[in-house]
Amino acid sequence: MKISYSVINISNTHEVNLLSVRYLKHLNALVRNVSPDSREVTEESMRRFLLHSGFLVCALTPKGKMVGMLTLLLCYKVNSCSGRLEHVSVLPEFGGRGIARTLMAHAISKAKDLKLKHIDLTCEPRRERANALYESCGFKIGTTNVRRLCLD
């Protein structure tokens, strides 16, 4: 059965009002789908993200259920701007319907419109379907050593 849905792009704090408590619950479910130990998404964290970081792209059913999301973060450098995709997630019961691919296409199009230098993303090797999707969208495995300093 094919699902009808729309993709929305939320890119400023005025639009955060669209994220009622109902949508925050949906966002938290989607974030925990890919990162179970993640901090809670709050209205304040969404305001900070939209004010400073980038775009939230969501897939909604006709009845308004948020079934997929991703974030496109902007990383400004002194001589360029690049992007980073995070939280690419579709609820398991809506998987296999092309929703993640549509969200990715929307984010890539937005990045091209913004003339970003490139888009980065990371994904655990065990997430085989996600890695296959990213490769089919043109993402290549990089040659750098990713390093992280945990602060909490």
HELIX and SHEET records of a PDB file:
HELIX    1   1 THR A   13  LEU A   18  5                                   6    
HELIX    2   2 VAL A   21  VAL A   34  1                                  14    
HELIX    3   3 GLU A   43  HIS A   52  1                                  10    
HELIX    4   4 PRO A   92  PHE A   94  5                                   3    
HELIX    5   5 ILE A   99  ASP A  113  1                                  15    
HELIX    6   6 GLU A  128  SER A  136  1                                   9    
SHEET    1   A 5 SER A   6  ILE A  10  0                                        
SHEET    2   A 5 GLY A  54  LEU A  60 -1                                        
SHEET    3   A 5 MET A  66  TYR A  76 -1                                        
SHEET    4   A 5 CYS A  81  VAL A  90 -1                                        
SHEET    5   A 5 ILE A 119  ASP A 120  1                                        
END                                                                             
